[in-house]
Amino acid sequence: MVKKSRFLYVVLLVLLIIVAIGFVYNTGWAKNSLQSFIVSQAGQSAVDTGASLEQSKTPKSQIAQLKDPLNILVVGIDKASSINGPPRPGPWRADVIILVQVDPDREQVSLLSIPRDTRTSIPGHGMEKIAHAHAYGAMPLTVAAVEELMGVRIDHYMSIDYVTFARMVDILGGIEIDVPRETITYHMHFKPGKQLMDGRQAYEYIHSRDEPQGDIARIERQQLFLRTLLETVREQAGGLDLAKMYLEYRKGSEISLSFVDMLKLALFTRELKPDNLIMHTLPGKPDYINGISYWVADQEGLETLRFQLLKVES
């Protein structure tokens, strides 16, 4: 039985904001007010981590040094009781799981979408859907489950919920999506062609699994949305928009990156070429095991991804 999930997509939503903040900071889009905001946030980050304020004022050319690859786990949490309803009580499952690798050597950012129903070993709980790891042990156990599945070390993580996502889209004045095919969800009907979506519409478009391919079709829509969001942030977002988006994200989300960490990423990715933003979906196939629907990873394809994308040898 196909189950409607209340998604929290994404991701890279945050990384895209990071990219935009870097653009603003270094290309002159930002006025003194936004630059002061960035410096003040970097200063607060330094205070929070025990560093001195003088250290936090390191010139941006030094802050920007990103030399080693980073693996960042981005997780969307299904907190919403309904599209218009209040958050429901936890624990919550991870409805969207994206492993992001930032590779300075290859000047590349790679995103690997891991279907929420992927069957894997969750430490302490045996073979289950990877989405359940968050319900059992929040972000620490989700990180552990993805590390075991992919055979990599995750350096940082971030999560986001629906309310935050919708508000951030609305701050941008909506996102214009070129819908490739008709999509009918429980609440809405999206026709093919370009259309401006507000936060509520964007959430519905990228969270619904009301298609024969279920979560896989949804992942395709999420990846389309992320590319479009990147273009929107680059071309249309002003300095105040970006500051508001950052503050909105910090209100109700969980992140292990400091503001200085984010600035380093921003200054690395600000000149990222579209062709160097690579998107993948964990290879596999749907299967029923003991009456439960899973996404079963293709082991050969998984090994190829580990080697080519994540530089992990078997």
C-alpha atoms as one frame of an Amber mdcrd trajectory, in Angstrom:
protein
   0.000   0.000   0.000   1.519   3.265  -1.095   1.852   5.495   1.914   1.629
   9.286   1.751   4.596  10.824   3.402   4.855  14.278   4.729   8.085  15.188
   3.308  10.729  17.534   4.081  12.769  17.818   1.150  15.679  19.038   1.188
  18.319  19.831   0.926  20.668  21.103  -0.550  18.115  23.739   0.014  20.498
  24.788   2.724  23.587  24.299   0.579  21.991  26.404  -2.124  21.457  29.152
   0.394  25.082  28.731   1.365  26.065  29.165  -2.277  23.983  32.299  -2.523
  25.420  33.824   0.638  28.859  33.308  -0.858  27.807  35.036  -4.078  26.396
  37.948  -2.145  29.397  38.307   0.087  31.992  38.260  -2.683  30.321  39.775
  -5.732  29.216  43.103  -4.305  25.503  42.263  -4.157  25.636  42.728  -0.405
  25.587  46.172   1.142  27.343  46.925   4.406  24.334  45.755   6.380  24.481
  42.201   5.050  28.247  42.030   5.341  27.929  43.201   8.953  25.325  40.476
   9.471  27.715  37.832   8.130  30.600  39.095  10.239  28.398  39.209  13.347
  27.193  35.661  12.739  30.758  34.470  12.207  31.693  36.218  15.427  28.864
  34.573  17.341  29.899  31.219  15.883  33.404  31.787  17.171  32.073  32.645
  20.623  29.871  29.539  20.606  32.860  27.324  19.828  35.206  28.969  22.309
  37.226  30.901  19.724  38.140  34.541  20.201  36.291  37.312  18.412  39.555
  38.418  16.867  39.924  34.973  15.292  36.419  35.276  13.871  37.456  38.406
  11.968  39.941  36.535   9.834  39.886  37.958   6.298  37.480  36.132   4.049
  40.330  35.012   1.786  41.549  32.924   4.745  38.115  31.841   5.961  37.376
  30.562   2.478  40.053  27.894   2.428  38.296  24.590   1.798  40.955  22.024
   1.035  39.510  18.638   1.949  36.357  16.894   0.675  33.346  17.054   2.970
  30.468  14.605   3.264  27.311  16.294   4.512  24.074  14.460   5.281  20.910
  16.441   4.524  17.699  15.048   6.004  14.072  16.100   5.653  11.820  15.191
   8.588   8.112  14.374   8.212   6.853  16.463  11.122   3.673  17.798   9.499
   0.375  16.204  10.516  -1.096  17.429   7.210  -0.306  20.014   4.593  -2.055
  22.679   6.671  -1.860  21.074  10.081   0.396  21.580  13.102   3.451  19.408
  13.742   2.576  16.007  15.117   4.334  14.515  18.130   7.684  12.803  17.550
   9.581  10.674  17.026   9.766  11.486  13.308  11.075   9.490  10.383  13.532
  10.791   7.817  11.472  11.364   4.697  14.282  12.690   2.524  17.905  11.590
   2.768  20.588  13.197   0.615  24.310  12.589   0.954  26.192  15.638  -0.327
  29.896  15.477  -1.132  31.796  18.711  -1.657  35.054  17.969  -3.477  37.493
  20.897  -3.810  39.950  18.830  -5.871  37.400  18.133  -8.597  35.592  21.463
  -8.046  32.420  19.427  -7.808  29.383  18.963  -5.583  27.672  15.570  -5.781
  24.277  14.699  -4.347  23.161  11.142  -3.750  19.465  10.700  -3.011  18.823
   7.648  -0.833  15.206   6.435  -1.083  13.504   6.488   2.309  12.483   2.815
   1.956  16.045   1.589   1.355  16.581  -1.668   3.223  19.724  -1.461   5.311
  21.219  -2.345   8.672  20.360   0.169  11.389  22.754  -0.244  14.330  20.904
  -1.846  17.215  17.734  -2.490  15.192  18.660  -4.897  12.401  17.509  -4.696
   8.778  14.887  -1.974   8.355  13.919   0.968   6.174  16.576   3.620   6.507
  13.886   6.246   7.219  13.232   4.561  10.571  16.713   5.364  11.881  15.652
   8.908  12.698  12.625   7.688  14.640  14.859   5.385  16.686  17.789   7.704
  17.328  17.362  11.081  15.606  20.282  12.447  13.589  23.102  10.488  15.308
  21.557   7.122  14.388  20.609   8.356  10.900  24.226   9.358  10.349  25.399
   5.940  11.571  22.966   4.108   9.272  24.041   6.074   6.193  27.716   5.611
   7.057  27.202   1.864   7.284  25.218   1.730   4.027  27.648   3.863   2.015
  30.912   2.984   3.738  31.870   6.640   4.224  32.444   9.003   7.118  29.930
  11.836   7.400  31.533  15.085   8.499  28.422  17.206   9.093  24.651  16.969
   8.974  21.648  19.241   8.644  17.906  18.681   8.856  14.901  20.722   7.787
  11.141  20.516   8.263   8.147  21.492   6.139   7.257  24.748   7.887  10.803
  26.036   7.502  10.965  24.945   3.867   7.682  26.616   2.934   8.660  29.892
   4.601  12.001  29.952   2.821  10.352  29.466  -0.563   7.901  32.252   0.237
  10.768  34.578   1.196  12.025  34.197  -2.378   8.580  35.096  -3.697   8.018
  31.549  -4.911   9.893  29.297  -7.333   9.028  28.990 -11.038   9.125  25.304
 -11.964   8.912  23.958 -15.513   6.761  20.915 -14.733   7.695  18.169 -17.242
   4.513  16.111 -16.934   1.095  16.238 -15.349   1.245  15.476 -11.629  -1.890
  14.904  -9.582  -1.502  14.800  -5.809  -4.005  14.385  -3.018  -4.447  18.155
  -2.692  -3.342  19.653  -6.023  -3.206  19.248  -9.787  -0.009  20.357 -11.564
  -0.197  20.686 -15.338   2.879  20.547 -17.607   4.671  23.833 -18.225   6.139
  26.710 -16.250   4.299  27.792 -13.113   5.149  29.859 -10.074   4.821  27.825
  -6.879   4.578  29.290  -3.399   5.891  27.404  -0.375   2.746  25.317   0.119
   2.563  24.336  -3.568   6.275  23.562  -3.748   5.985  21.332  -0.694   3.096
  19.415  -2.231   4.885  19.021  -5.563   8.062  17.557  -4.115   6.623  15.513
  -1.255   3.815  13.583  -2.944   4.353   9.912  -3.816   1.041   9.457  -5.653
   2.642   7.963  -8.764   3.366   4.383  -9.859   7.085   4.900  -9.180   6.354
   6.345  -5.735   9.451   7.643  -3.989  11.664   7.361  -7.096   9.397   9.695
  -9.084   9.356  12.042  -6.124  13.159  12.093  -6.000  13.206  13.128  -9.674
  10.916  16.066  -8.864  13.073  17.003  -5.886  16.202  17.080  -8.019  14.437
  19.215 -10.632  13.337  21.557  -7.866  16.852  21.840  -6.453  18.356  22.816
  -9.794  15.638  25.404 -10.304  16.108  26.721  -6.788  19.831  27.176  -7.412
  19.118  29.252 -10.506  16.512  31.318  -8.654  18.813  32.078  -5.747  21.668
  33.003  -8.053  19.633  35.256 -10.335  16.943  36.795  -8.165  17.674  36.641
  -4.439  18.752  39.866  -2.793  20.904  40.271   0.282  18.020  40.734   2.700
  16.279  37.678   1.248  19.327  35.558   1.934  19.744  36.869   5.458  16.056
  36.138   6.168  16.383  32.634   4.730  19.405  31.864   6.873  17.692  33.102
  10.022  14.490  31.206   9.154  16.460  28.026   8.723  18.183  28.428  12.077
  14.853  28.812  13.888  13.555  25.301  13.499  16.270  23.096  12.042  19.263
  21.124  13.222  22.748  21.674  11.816  26.267  20.719  12.858  27.934  23.302
  10.609  28.976  26.599  12.166  28.371  29.804  10.257  32.101  29.955   9.458
  31.895  26.403   8.077  28.985  27.497   5.914  30.890  30.535   4.702  33.799
  28.313   3.669  31.394  26.194   1.641  29.791  29.280   0.148  33.072  30.737
  -1.007  34.024  27.391  -2.541  30.739  26.814  -4.360  30.039  30.375  -5.516
  31.598  29.667  -8.921  30.292  26.128  -9.216  29.463  25.356 -12.832  26.059
  23.760 -13.510  27.765  20.695 -14.982  29.699  20.260 -11.744  26.540  19.810
  -9.691  26.051  16.056 -10.031  22.879  14.275  -8.903  22.454  10.544  -8.398
  19.865   8.202  -6.931  20.929   5.078  -5.041  20.632   2.288  -7.663  18.283
  -0.559  -6.837  14.786  -1.908  -7.280  11.538  -2.167  -5.283  10.861  -5.485
  -3.582   8.557  -7.013  -0.962  10.271  -8.839   1.900   8.096 -10.438   4.555
   5.155  -8.435   3.255   6.954  -5.072   3.576   7.848  -2.848   0.620  11.528
  -1.905   0.388  13.997  -0.312  -1.989  16.786  -2.897  -2.305  20.133  -1.431
  -3.327  21.945  -2.913  -6.307  25.250  -3.974  -4.779  27.271  -3.668  -7.973
  25.889  -0.202  -8.635  26.483   0.733  -5.001  30.133  -0.299  -5.214  30.544
   1.756  -8.392  29.084   4.806  -6.660  31.331   4.338  -3.666  34.398   4.294
  -5.884  33.514   6.910  -8.521  31.523   9.373  -6.464  32.811   8.955  -2.925
  36.298   7.583  -3.658  35.725   4.617  -1.376  37.388   1.351  -2.344  35.843
  -2.013  -1.498
